[in-house]
Amino acid sequence: MSLAVLERLGLHKHPRILTGSAIKPGTPTPTPGQVVVTNPATGKAVAAVRLDDAASYEKVITESQEAFKRWREVPAPVRGQVVRAIGDAFREHKEALGELVTLEVGKIRQEGLGEVQETIDIADYAVGLSRTLSGPMLQSERARHRLYEQWLPLGLVGVISAFNFPNAVWAWNSMLAAVCGDVTIWKPSLLAPLTAIASNDLAEKVAASLGHPGIFRLVIGTDQEIGERLVADKRIPLISATGSSRMGKRVGEIVAGRLGRTLLELGGNNAVILHKDADLDLAARSILFAAVGTAGQRCTTTRRLIAHESVVDEITRRLVEAYRKVQIGDPLKEGTLVGPLVSPGAVETFLSALAKAKEQGGKVLVGGERAANLSPEISGGNYVMPAIVRAPANNALPIALQETFAPILYVFSYRTFDEAIALHNGVDQGLASSVFTENLHVSEAFLATSGAGSDCGLAYVNLGTSGAEIGGAFGGEKETGGGRESGSDSWKAYMRRQTVAINYGKELALAQGIRFGE
Ligand code: NAD
């Protein structure tokens, strides 16, 4: 299947991609000059990808500077037409690209397809935006003066993406950047370079066929050789980086050192508060998807359930029952709900977090081991049984304060809503949050306009924490990084603001009524 999907995408003879005996033996750790892509569902090598070095990086950047000079002259609605055609190309290749996402990172088929759909959606969104990018006309304090803001293309945008959204994170950035008049330089995760090559080539080919080559560029390499070079590069005014908070702190520091801009989309430690009057059927189904979907490898995965003491046992019982029925296995097989973790290292992280949870007084109620009894063809994959851990009665469970990027749901209980909010907000991350309640007072307290409720960038009522729509601004606070991507006014990150004042009279009028040498 693996080579067939590369063929369907026209990648089997791609100069960057090596297959069969051309793959140097080794682990996914980059051997000099190449990285081996391993299918997490089988543990088998799929292909290898040639890496960039300093010279090829330099070529990409200098060519991108030239491309930017041409692209910024193209009217925004015309840029939008290019993005419209790119969206159509993704529609056409949705099945194959979705399968490639599954092959590289192990998402189940539905989620692989959903990710490509997100790219199509953001392309549509960007097309509309291409006709509405605008700035306000402001009131001047001076007679016969006009004051307004205009938004101008920014230049080169560096996009660093995490493995778990190997296609959509790039699209959220690059489709908006394209209509804003920018050139995107994408540095994907070394766990998902094939999806990056396929997606970038598709966008670049469409743009080139419409007379606009060089708008979408790719650099693939190690963090030391290519990642840090990109981040430190003064020719790139914006670095949009998605990944762990550890990575964001490093990237943020380097970019701040050159007074560049960052858009940081980092780790989450998302919780659901379950009030005593919650609809438990709705909550159980929502929490199941948000906690085990994508094998717990979404930034918005529900990692903590904070349930009122009167319903905590019942919701836990229902979830344990549901976890026992979840189909774990081949991500391409119909009916599978949980595929593999991305790497053997991720399995070790999962197991060691659970060992710590037990040491700290947590009780594993279900799951928590490697998955057994898998069919022979997937027995080399990185499968685990999603776990639910009940925190001790005093709610002290330090491991739950960290983001473990795996399917572990920690359950806490509370008596008063203030207690629930304190637990909810008592972590370093601030991405997605949710409350299940039928009570207006409770939901409004969670969303309080004073800010005393949820401290996250995303706050939902009667929805799980994962599965954001592209129309809203996406991102989070605290160690999640503060960035906003995708919908609403996120486009502003990809442009530079210019305040314009025009004197259309004949008099010199100084602001603040200052008289000077009259
Ligand atoms: P990661 O931090 O290991 O890597 C993310 C990206 O950063 C990769 O492309 C990596 O090569 C690059 N990188 C790492 N160090 C770098 C450096 N010094 N210089 C330049 N680039 C560097 O994260 P991951 O394991 O790929 O993804 C999982 C993490 O991403 C989780 O923490 C998850 O919550 C987070 N995530 C956040 C969002 C969001 O929107 N907030 C979305 C998806 C994933």
Residues whose N, C-alpha, C, O or C-beta is under 5 A from the ligand:
A	BS01	NAD	I160 S161 A162 F163 K187 P188 S189 L190 D223 G227 E228 T242 G243 S244 S245 M247 R250 E265 L266 G267 G268 R298 C299
